[in-house]
């Protein structure tokens, strides 16, 4: 699937690569791009052949965030129109964040504003030292509202307070310390590192990874109550008895590859 400013392709392994493709404008996004990305991730969610999704960008920048011309136009719209527009953007981030397949961000350059949100929504983030991050909204008299749930989940409330209020730039090294990125690689090693991670993911049960991702989302920050213990017990019992669970255990005991490997 190809469009003007974003492309999507799926290889024979079920690895989808979504590429922001507007390098001359540093891959900024507006309402048009938001609609495109949302549609692509909706299609990837529905496609049972997709096992892993990589989000990357062309050019020197990963994403400079929202297009300022678009934001300026929206400032003159009615409150209701602004609510509708902001909701579409928030839904795009949520769709990426809750995708049932593992997501990997390939960050080769600066990510500002909403670009940080895209990074924070992915499960794993591989970046080069050229990646610079900035929650720049307050410099424009704005706030990083719709990306805040994902940024806070990625770096914690204390760090989020600092970087949301100061709008200071921080390095890939700092992003690694904060947990925003998972692996820091030299540019020449970036794709090798991502490919190695993809191979690890492809060796795992697809439904198990989906269930594990949802498990983390559901138990994060939840008190350890009797209800939570019962729910986690129910989930492991259910997946142990599933077709994929039985196949995985049988394959391990029989010292053979599971059925999903190589498909």
Secondary structure, 3 states (H helix, E strand, C coil): CECCCEEEEECCCCEEEEEECCHHHCCCECHHHHHHHHHHHHHHHHCCCCCEEEEEECCCCCECCECHHHHHHHHCCCHHHHHHHHHHHHHHHHHHHCCCCEEEEEECCCEECHHHHHHHHCCEEEECCCCCEECCHHHHCCCCCCCHHHHHHHHCHHHHHHHHHHCCCECHHHHHHHCCCCEECCHHHHHHHHHHHHHHHHCCCHHHHHHHHHHHHHHCCCCCCHHHHHHHHHHHHHHHCCHHHHHHHHHHHCCCCCCCCCC
